[in-house]
């Protein structure tokens, strides 16, 4: 899975006006104009607050042959935005008394190698465990037992807690821990404690009850894997295990959901999905990504400062699908962007929107 650091923060909409008394309607027109110029963008932009959707528009098709237009109900592979949902799963386990953030791997796994015995859940959540990024491809077949064994057989990149290094392996191990302490599958636990309470109707791997036509096909427009413009099918048509993706992907990526689901999740995370104490833990700056970065890591989220307070962000993609999600922690605004046809400089659209919306980033 690929990963991108996008610096995103929005402080317009919801009655805000600029020096020319620009109303929300005219601001929407400006966004329309930007997106209409992005002729190769195939996806959706969804912006709003916990009470109102300020902008929602799909571009292109989820199925080009059937000409099914993309809208807020189209289901996308959200890539590594899965990680914040895994983090919420761990937080719910903590609230149920099933684990503690300072618990070490040896609490959950037998025969943990000596160099990994001191790795904590918190270090996995903040990408400071020292585990490598990947040990296989997203759709490579592997059992849970073999995934654990191969992960433990890798050499740590540094002593646990020493620094930051992005790790998909770490989040798959968190998914396995959720299954271990809850005696439920990863998807079943998230469905019971996150998706259903948040009124998310299409979130998951296999459990949602929806017409398969609302799931977007992925298109290889750049010819990365095959002939340009080839339809590579839907994410749930790829090689999966009986309960969703294999562990190279499960827990760290590949969740399916719609923009409408993201809006529901945002509403509930701003309200009472988790305790205030745990919200604080989610958004604490535990470790800096590097000496020059404005990004820090919280529990599952990238955290950074803006002129309107802290913001949380995550994005992800697999060279076919791409998704990006950011929200203001201390205000009330989010933006979600998803695409089912990867393109060069995928993040350029976001930066154009940033410039148009007069986005300001502290100390940047």
C-alpha positions as CSV (number, residue, x, y, z in Angstrom):
1,X,0.0,0.0,0.0
2,X,1.2,3.4,-0.7
3,X,0.9,6.3,1.7
4,X,0.9,10.1,1.2
5,X,1.3,12.9,3.7
6,X,-1.2,15.6,2.7
7,X,-1.4,18.8,4.7
8,X,-5.1,19.7,4.7
9,X,-7.2,22.1,6.8
10,X,-10.3,24.0,5.9
11,X,-11.8,26.9,7.8
12,X,-14.4,28.2,5.4
13,X,-18.0,27.2,4.8
14,X,-20.8,27.3,7.4
15,X,-21.5,31.0,6.9
16,X,-17.9,32.1,6.5
17,X,-17.2,35.0,4.1
18,X,-14.1,36.4,2.6
19,X,-13.1,40.0,2.0
20,X,-15.3,40.2,-1.1
21,X,-18.3,38.9,0.9
22,X,-18.2,35.6,-0.8
23,X,-21.1,33.5,0.2
24,X,-21.1,29.7,0.6
25,X,-22.9,29.4,-2.7
26,X,-20.2,31.3,-4.6
27,X,-17.5,29.4,-2.7
28,X,-19.2,26.2,-3.9
29,X,-19.1,27.6,-7.5
30,X,-15.3,28.1,-7.1
31,X,-14.8,24.6,-6.0
32,X,-17.0,23.4,-8.9
33,X,-14.7,25.3,-11.3
34,X,-11.6,23.8,-9.9
35,X,-13.0,20.3,-10.1
36,X,-14.4,20.7,-13.6
37,X,-10.8,21.6,-14.7
38,X,-9.6,18.2,-13.3
39,X,-10.8,16.3,-16.3
40,X,-9.0,13.1,-15.2
41,X,-10.5,13.1,-11.7
42,X,-12.8,10.1,-11.3
43,X,-14.2,10.2,-7.7
44,X,-16.0,12.3,-5.1
45,X,-15.4,15.3,-2.9
46,X,-17.5,15.4,0.3
47,X,-17.1,18.4,2.7
48,X,-19.2,19.2,5.7
49,X,-19.7,19.6,9.4
50,X,-21.3,17.3,12.0
51,X,-24.7,18.8,11.0
52,X,-24.5,19.9,7.4
53,X,-22.9,18.7,4.1
54,X,-21.6,21.8,2.5
55,X,-20.3,20.2,-0.7
56,X,-20.8,16.8,-2.2
57,X,-20.3,16.0,-5.9
58,X,-19.2,12.9,-7.8
59,X,-17.2,13.0,-11.0
60,X,-17.1,10.2,-13.5
61,X,-18.4,6.6,-13.1
62,X,-18.1,3.8,-10.6
63,X,-18.7,1.5,-13.5
64,X,-17.8,3.0,-16.9
65,X,-19.4,0.2,-18.9
66,X,-22.8,0.5,-17.1
67,X,-22.3,4.3,-16.8
68,X,-23.1,4.2,-13.1
69,X,-22.4,7.7,-11.8
70,X,-20.4,8.3,-8.6
71,X,-22.2,9.9,-5.7
72,X,-22.1,10.0,-1.9
73,X,-23.4,6.4,-1.7
74,X,-20.7,5.0,-4.0
75,X,-18.5,2.5,-2.0
76,X,-14.7,3.0,-2.3
77,X,-11.7,1.2,-1.0
78,X,-10.4,3.8,1.5
79,X,-6.9,2.4,1.7
80,X,-4.9,3.3,4.8
81,X,-7.7,5.4,6.2
82,X,-8.5,1.9,7.6
83,X,-5.8,2.5,10.2
84,X,-7.8,5.1,12.2
85,X,-10.7,2.7,12.3
86,X,-8.4,0.0,13.6
87,X,-7.2,2.5,16.2
88,X,-10.9,3.1,17.2
89,X,-11.3,-0.6,17.5
90,X,-8.4,-0.8,20.0
91,X,-9.8,2.1,21.9
92,X,-13.2,0.4,22.2
93,X,-11.3,-2.7,23.5
94,X,-9.7,-0.6,26.1
95,X,-13.1,0.9,27.1
96,X,-14.5,-2.6,27.5
97,X,-11.6,-3.5,29.8
98,X,-10.0,-6.0,27.3
99,X,-6.6,-4.4,27.1
100,X,-4.4,-1.5,28.2
101,X,-2.4,0.8,25.9
102,X,0.8,-0.1,27.7
103,X,0.3,-3.8,27.3
104,X,3.2,-5.5,25.6
105,X,3.0,-8.0,22.8
106,X,3.7,-11.0,25.1
107,X,0.3,-10.4,26.7
108,X,-1.4,-11.4,23.4
109,X,1.0,-13.7,21.6
110,X,3.0,-16.7,22.7
111,X,6.7,-17.1,21.8
112,X,7.4,-13.4,21.1
113,X,11.0,-12.9,20.1
114,X,13.1,-11.2,22.8
115,X,13.6,-8.0,20.8
116,X,9.8,-7.6,20.4
117,X,8.6,-8.4,23.9
118,X,8.6,-4.8,25.0
119,X,6.6,-3.5,22.0
120,X,3.5,-1.9,23.4
121,X,0.0,-1.3,21.8
122,X,0.6,2.4,22.0
123,X,3.8,2.1,20.0
124,X,1.9,0.1,17.3
125,X,-0.8,2.8,17.3
126,X,1.8,5.6,16.8
127,X,4.1,3.8,14.3
128,X,7.0,3.8,16.8
129,X,7.2,0.0,17.3
130,X,10.2,-0.5,15.0
131,X,8.3,-3.1,12.8
132,X,8.9,-3.0,9.1
133,X,6.3,-1.6,6.7
134,X,5.3,-4.7,4.7
135,X,6.0,-8.4,4.5
136,X,3.9,-9.1,1.4
137,X,1.5,-7.9,-1.2
138,X,-2.0,-6.8,-0.4
139,X,-3.6,-9.8,-2.0
140,X,-1.0,-12.5,-1.2
141,X,-2.6,-15.5,0.5
142,X,-1.4,-16.0,4.1
143,X,-3.0,-17.4,7.3
144,X,-3.2,-15.4,10.5
145,X,-0.7,-17.8,12.2
146,X,1.8,-17.5,9.3
147,X,1.4,-13.7,9.3
148,X,2.2,-13.5,13.0
149,X,5.2,-15.8,12.5
150,X,6.6,-13.9,9.6
151,X,6.1,-10.6,11.3
152,X,7.9,-11.8,14.4
153,X,10.7,-13.2,12.2
154,X,11.6,-9.7,10.8
155,X,14.2,-7.6,12.4
156,X,13.1,-4.4,14.1
157,X,14.3,-1.2,12.4
158,X,15.1,0.4,15.8
159,X,14.4,-0.2,19.5
160,X,10.7,0.2,20.3
161,X,9.7,3.8,20.9
162,X,12.9,5.3,19.6
163,X,11.4,7.0,16.6
164,X,8.7,7.0,13.9
165,X,8.5,4.6,11.0
166,X,5.3,3.9,9.1
167,X,4.3,0.2,9.5
168,X,1.4,-1.6,7.9
169,X,2.5,-4.7,9.8
170,X,2.0,-2.9,13.1
171,X,-1.7,-2.2,12.3
172,X,-2.3,-5.7,11.0
173,X,-1.0,-7.0,14.4
174,X,-3.4,-4.5,16.1
175,X,-6.2,-6.1,14.1
176,X,-5.2,-9.5,15.3
177,X,-5.1,-8.3,18.9
178,X,-8.7,-7.0,18.5
179,X,-9.7,-10.5,17.4
180,X,-7.7,-12.2,20.2
181,X,-9.2,-10.1,23.1
182,X,-12.8,-9.9,21.7
183,X,-13.2,-13.5,20.3
184,X,-14.8,-11.9,17.2
185,X,-13.5,-11.3,13.8
186,X,-11.9,-7.9,13.1
187,X,-14.9,-6.9,10.9
188,X,-17.5,-8.2,13.3
189,X,-16.0,-6.2,16.2
190,X,-15.8,-3.0,14.2
191,X,-19.3,-3.5,12.9
192,X,-20.7,-3.9,16.5
193,X,-18.8,-1.2,18.2
194,X,-18.0,1.4,15.5
195,X,-20.0,1.0,12.2
196,X,-23.5,0.3,13.7
197,X,-23.3,2.9,16.5
198,X,-22.1,5.4,13.8
199,X,-25.0,4.5,11.5
200,X,-22.5,3.5,8.8
201,X,-24.4,1.4,6.3
202,X,-21.8,0.3,3.8
203,X,-18.6,0.1,6.0
204,X,-16.7,-3.2,6.2
205,X,-15.5,-6.0,4.1
206,X,-18.3,-8.7,3.8
207,X,-21.0,-7.8,6.3
208,X,-22.7,-4.8,4.7
209,X,-26.0,-5.8,2.9
210,X,-25.8,-3.8,-0.3
211,X,-26.2,-4.2,-4.0
212,X,-22.7,-4.9,-5.4
213,X,-23.3,-2.3,-8.1
214,X,-22.7,0.5,-5.6
215,X,-19.1,-0.7,-5.1
216,X,-16.8,1.2,-7.5
217,X,-14.6,-0.7,-10.0
218,X,-11.0,0.2,-9.9
219,X,-9.5,1.5,-13.2
220,X,-5.8,1.3,-14.1
221,X,-5.8,4.6,-16.0
222,X,-2.1,5.0,-15.8
223,X,-1.3,1.5,-17.0
224,X,0.6,0.6,-13.8
225,X,-0.5,-3.0,-13.7
226,X,-1.8,-3.6,-17.2
227,X,-3.0,-1.8,-20.3
228,X,-4.1,1.8,-19.5
229,X,-7.8,2.3,-18.7
230,X,-8.3,-1.3,-17.9
231,X,-11.1,-2.2,-15.5
232,X,-9.5,-4.2,-12.6
233,X,-12.8,-5.0,-11.0
234,X,-14.1,-4.3,-7.5
235,X,-12.0,-4.5,-4.3
236,X,-14.1,-7.4,-3.0
237,X,-13.5,-9.3,-6.3
238,X,-9.8,-9.5,-5.6
239,X,-8.2,-12.6,-3.9
240,X,-9.6,-12.6,-0.3
241,X,-9.9,-15.0,2.5
242,X,-13.3,-16.3,3.7
243,X,-13.7,-13.4,6.1
244,X,-12.3,-10.5,4.0
245,X,-8.7,-9.7,2.9
246,X,-5.8,-11.7,4.0
247,X,-3.7,-10.3,6.8
248,X,-1.3,-8.5,4.5
249,X,-4.2,-6.0,4.1
250,X,-6.6,-6.6,6.9
251,X,-6.3,-4.1,9.8
252,X,-4.0,-1.8,7.9
253,X,-6.1,-1.1,4.7
254,X,-8.8,-2.0,2.3
255,X,-12.0,-1.2,4.3
256,X,-14.9,-0.4,2.0
257,X,-17.3,2.5,2.6
258,X,-19.0,5.5,1.1
259,X,-18.6,9.2,1.5
260,X,-21.9,9.2,3.3
261,X,-20.5,6.7,5.8
262,X,-17.5,9.0,6.4
263,X,-19.9,11.8,7.2
264,X,-21.7,9.6,9.7
265,X,-18.4,8.5,11.3
266,X,-17.3,12.1,11.6
267,X,-20.5,13.1,13.3
268,X,-20.2,10.4,15.9
269,X,-16.5,10.8,16.6
270,X,-17.2,14.5,17.2
271,X,-19.8,13.4,19.7
272,X,-19.8,10.3,21.9
273,X,-18.4,7.4,20.1
274,X,-15.4,7.3,22.5
275,X,-14.8,8.9,25.9
276,X,-13.2,12.4,26.2
277,X,-10.2,10.8,27.8
278,X,-9.7,8.6,24.8
279,X,-10.3,11.4,22.3
280,X,-7.4,13.2,24.0
281,X,-5.2,10.2,23.6
282,X,-6.2,9.9,19.9
283,X,-5.0,13.5,19.2
284,X,-1.9,13.7,21.5
285,X,1.3,14.3,19.6
286,X,3.2,11.2,20.6
287,X,6.0,11.2,18.1
288,X,7.2,13.5,15.3
289,X,7.5,11.9,11.8
290,X,10.9,13.4,11.3
291,X,13.0,16.4,12.5
292,X,11.6,18.8,9.9
293,X,8.0,17.5,9.6
294,X,5.0,19.4,10.8
295,X,3.3,16.0,11.2
296,X,3.1,14.1,14.5
297,X,1.4,10.8,15.2
298,X,-1.6,10.2,17.5
299,X,-3.5,7.0,17.9
300,X,-4.0,6.1,14.2
301,X,-4.0,9.7,13.0
302,X,-1.5,12.2,11.7
303,X,-1.8,15.3,13.8
304,X,-0.7,18.8,12.9
305,X,-1.3,22.4,13.9
306,X,-3.4,24.9,11.9
307,X,-4.5,28.5,12.5
308,X,-7.7,27.0,13.8
309,X,-6.2,24.5,16.1
310,X,-5.2,20.9,15.7
311,X,-6.2,18.8,12.7
312,X,-6.3,15.0,12.2
313,X,-5.6,13.4,8.8
314,X,-5.0,10.1,7.1
315,X,-5.0,9.0,3.5
316,X,-4.0,6.0,1.4
317,X,-4.1,4.2,-1.9
318,X,-2.9,1.2,-3.9
319,X,-2.1,2.9,-7.3
320,X,-5.8,2.3,-8.3
321,X,-7.9,3.6,-5.5
322,X,-7.0,6.7,-3.5
323,X,-8.8,8.3,-0.5
324,X,-8.0,11.2,1.8
325,X,-9.7,12.3,5.0
326,X,-9.1,15.3,7.3
327,X,-11.0,17.1,10.0
328,X,-10.5,20.0,12.4
329,X,-10.3,18.6,16.0
330,X,-11.1,21.8,17.8
331,X,-13.6,23.2,15.2
332,X,-16.3,21.4,13.1
333,X,-15.3,20.7,9.6
334,X,-14.2,17.7,7.5
335,X,-13.2,16.9,3.9
336,X,-13.2,13.5,2.3
337,X,-11.9,12.7,-1.2
338,X,-12.0,9.4,-2.9
339,X,-11.1,8.1,-6.3
340,X,-11.3,4.8,-8.1
341,X,-8.8,5.7,-10.9
342,X,-5.4,6.7,-9.7
343,X,-3.6,9.5,-11.5
344,X,-0.2,11.2,-11.4
345,X,0.2,13.8,-8.7
346,X,-3.0,12.6,-7.1
347,X,-2.7,15.2,-4.3
348,X,-2.5,18.2,-6.6
349,X,-6.3,18.6,-6.5
350,X,-6.2,19.0,-2.7
351,X,-3.5,21.6,-2.9
352,X,-5.5,23.6,-5.4
353,X,-8.5,23.5,-3.1
354,X,-6.3,24.6,-0.2
355,X,-5.2,27.6,-2.2
356,X,-8.7,28.5,-3.2
357,X,-10.0,28.2,0.4
358,X,-7.1,30.3,1.8
359,X,-5.9,27.4,4.0
360,X,-3.3,28.3,6.6
361,X,-0.9,25.8,8.3
362,X,0.9,26.8,11.4
363,X,4.7,27.0,11.2
364,X,4.7,26.0,7.6
